[in-house]
């Protein structure tokens, strides 16, 4: 049972997707400015963040977070098939510059502060975006962030570049001509 005295660590242990749901609904936990410590209580976070919703509304948000997170995932096979069809999507690598330079998905752009602002301020609301990281954790956080700020078609590559390498043996895009480095490929994800 979640109460105002329940710690954020206990909530996230019981409902791992709550991180996504709480950020989407209340903009808490997505960055250092709105973050919380695992030992903080829900009541303390609620008060500090100015959340006016009742405990019941917050608990419902926590419990329904899995459905919000599920919409942020896309598989290696879904992305590869779309790219092979010539689909158009923005491949965004959310790792560090050093990780990106060590190897990245063909056609992916490194996410910088400048690119983040360009995406948020200049790209169409429904621009198809696939974020990627090594294992998929950081890319899920970034897809969640983009969605919370109004991008309706941001997805995270499940399993990240590790899953891509395991499936295809390299970071090349199957069926793409060698050396072709497009930063946008067409892809429309189903809504919902």
C-alpha positions as CSV (number, residue, x, y, z in Angstrom):
1,X,0.0,0.0,0.0
2,X,1.4,3.4,-1.0
3,X,1.0,6.2,1.6
4,X,2.5,9.7,1.9
5,X,5.2,8.1,4.1
6,X,6.2,5.5,1.5
7,X,9.7,6.2,0.1
8,X,10.3,6.9,-3.5
9,X,12.8,4.0,-3.5
10,X,10.0,1.6,-2.3
11,X,7.6,2.9,-4.9
12,X,10.1,2.5,-7.7
13,X,11.0,-1.0,-6.4
14,X,7.4,-2.1,-6.5
15,X,6.5,-0.1,-9.7
16,X,9.7,0.4,-11.9
17,X,7.7,2.2,-14.6
18,X,6.5,4.8,-12.0
19,X,9.6,6.9,-12.9
20,X,8.1,7.4,-16.4
21,X,4.6,7.9,-15.2
22,X,5.5,10.4,-12.5
23,X,7.6,12.4,-14.8
24,X,4.9,12.5,-17.5
25,X,2.2,13.6,-15.1
26,X,4.1,15.8,-12.6
27,X,7.5,16.5,-14.2
28,X,9.3,15.0,-11.2
29,X,12.3,12.6,-11.4
30,X,13.4,13.4,-14.9
31,X,16.5,15.5,-14.2
32,X,18.6,16.9,-11.4
33,X,16.4,19.9,-11.0
34,X,13.2,17.9,-10.5
35,X,14.8,14.7,-9.0
36,X,14.2,13.0,-5.7
37,X,16.3,10.7,-3.5
38,X,15.2,7.1,-2.9
39,X,14.9,7.8,0.8
40,X,12.5,10.8,0.3
41,X,8.9,10.1,1.1
42,X,6.1,10.6,-1.4
43,X,4.7,13.3,0.9
44,X,7.9,15.2,0.9
45,X,8.3,15.1,-2.8
46,X,4.6,16.0,-3.3
47,X,5.0,19.1,-1.0
48,X,8.4,20.2,-2.5
49,X,7.1,19.8,-6.1
50,X,3.8,21.6,-5.4
51,X,1.7,18.6,-6.5
52,X,-2.0,19.3,-5.7
53,X,-3.4,15.9,-6.7
54,X,-4.7,13.7,-3.9
55,X,-2.8,10.6,-2.7
56,X,-5.4,8.5,-4.6
57,X,-4.7,10.3,-7.9
58,X,-0.9,10.0,-7.4
59,X,-1.3,6.3,-6.6
60,X,-3.4,5.8,-9.8
61,X,-0.6,7.5,-11.8
62,X,2.0,5.1,-10.3
63,X,-0.2,2.1,-11.0
64,X,-0.9,3.1,-14.6
65,X,2.7,4.0,-15.4
66,X,3.4,0.6,-17.0
67,X,1.0,1.5,-19.9
68,X,2.7,4.8,-20.4
69,X,6.1,3.2,-20.5
70,X,4.9,0.4,-22.9
71,X,4.1,2.9,-25.6
72,X,7.7,4.1,-25.6
73,X,9.3,0.9,-26.7
74,X,10.2,-0.3,-30.2
75,X,12.2,-3.4,-31.1
76,X,15.3,-3.9,-33.2
77,X,13.3,-5.9,-35.7
78,X,10.6,-3.2,-36.0
79,X,13.2,-0.4,-36.6
80,X,15.3,-2.6,-39.0
81,X,12.2,-3.6,-41.0
82,X,11.1,0.1,-41.3
83,X,14.5,1.2,-42.4
84,X,14.7,-1.6,-45.0
85,X,11.4,-0.4,-46.4
86,X,12.9,3.1,-46.7
87,X,10.9,4.5,-43.8
88,X,12.0,7.9,-42.5
89,X,12.8,8.4,-38.8
90,X,15.3,10.3,-36.7
91,X,17.8,8.0,-35.1
92,X,19.1,9.7,-32.0
93,X,22.0,8.3,-30.0
94,X,21.7,9.5,-26.4
95,X,25.1,8.2,-25.1
96,X,28.2,10.2,-24.4
97,X,30.3,11.7,-27.2
98,X,33.1,9.2,-26.5
99,X,30.6,6.2,-26.6
100,X,29.2,7.6,-29.9
101,X,32.6,8.0,-31.4
102,X,33.5,4.4,-30.4
103,X,30.6,3.2,-32.6
104,X,27.0,4.1,-33.4
105,X,24.1,3.0,-35.4
106,X,24.6,4.0,-39.0
107,X,22.7,7.2,-39.6
108,X,22.3,8.1,-35.9
109,X,22.9,11.6,-34.7
110,X,24.5,12.3,-31.3
111,X,22.1,14.0,-29.0
112,X,23.6,17.3,-27.9
113,X,22.1,20.2,-25.9
114,X,21.6,22.1,-29.2
115,X,19.9,19.1,-30.9
116,X,17.7,18.7,-27.8
117,X,16.5,22.3,-28.1
118,X,16.1,21.9,-31.9
119,X,13.9,18.8,-31.4
120,X,11.8,20.4,-28.7
121,X,11.4,23.8,-30.5
122,X,11.7,23.0,-34.2
123,X,10.6,19.5,-35.0
124,X,7.1,18.5,-35.8
125,X,5.1,17.3,-32.8
126,X,4.7,13.8,-34.4
127,X,8.2,13.5,-35.9
128,X,9.2,9.8,-35.7
129,X,12.2,9.6,-33.3
130,X,14.0,6.5,-32.1
131,X,16.5,7.0,-29.3
132,X,19.2,4.5,-28.6
133,X,21.8,3.8,-26.0
134,X,23.9,0.8,-25.0
135,X,21.3,-1.3,-23.3
136,X,18.1,0.8,-23.7
137,X,17.9,2.4,-20.2
138,X,19.1,5.9,-21.1
139,X,17.3,5.9,-24.4
140,X,14.0,5.0,-22.5
141,X,14.6,8.0,-20.2
142,X,15.2,10.3,-23.2
143,X,12.1,9.0,-25.1
144,X,10.1,9.6,-22.0
145,X,11.5,13.1,-21.7
146,X,10.7,13.9,-25.3
147,X,7.2,12.5,-24.9
148,X,6.6,14.5,-21.7
149,X,7.5,17.6,-23.6
150,X,5.1,17.0,-26.4
151,X,6.7,14.7,-28.9
152,X,4.1,12.2,-29.7
153,X,6.1,9.7,-31.7
154,X,9.3,9.2,-29.7
155,X,10.4,5.6,-29.0
156,X,13.3,3.8,-27.3
157,X,15.2,1.0,-29.0
158,X,14.6,-2.0,-26.8
159,X,18.0,-3.6,-25.7
160,X,19.8,-0.7,-27.3
161,X,22.9,-1.1,-29.5
162,X,23.7,-4.4,-27.7
163,X,20.5,-5.9,-29.0
164,X,21.2,-4.5,-32.5
165,X,24.7,-6.0,-32.6
166,X,23.4,-9.3,-31.3
167,X,20.7,-9.4,-34.0
168,X,22.7,-8.1,-37.0
169,X,26.4,-8.6,-36.0
170,X,27.2,-4.9,-36.5
171,X,25.8,-1.4,-36.2
172,X,25.0,-1.3,-39.9
173,X,21.4,-1.0,-41.1
174,X,20.4,-4.2,-43.0
175,X,19.6,-3.4,-46.6
176,X,21.2,0.0,-46.5
177,X,24.0,0.8,-49.0
178,X,27.4,1.0,-47.4
179,X,28.4,4.6,-46.7
180,X,24.9,6.0,-47.0
181,X,24.6,8.1,-43.8
182,X,21.1,9.4,-43.8
183,X,20.0,11.2,-40.6
184,X,16.4,10.8,-41.4
185,X,14.6,7.7,-42.5
186,X,10.8,7.4,-42.9
187,X,8.8,5.6,-40.3
188,X,5.5,6.1,-38.7
189,X,4.8,4.3,-35.5
190,X,1.2,3.2,-34.7
191,X,-0.5,5.5,-32.2
192,X,-1.6,4.4,-28.9
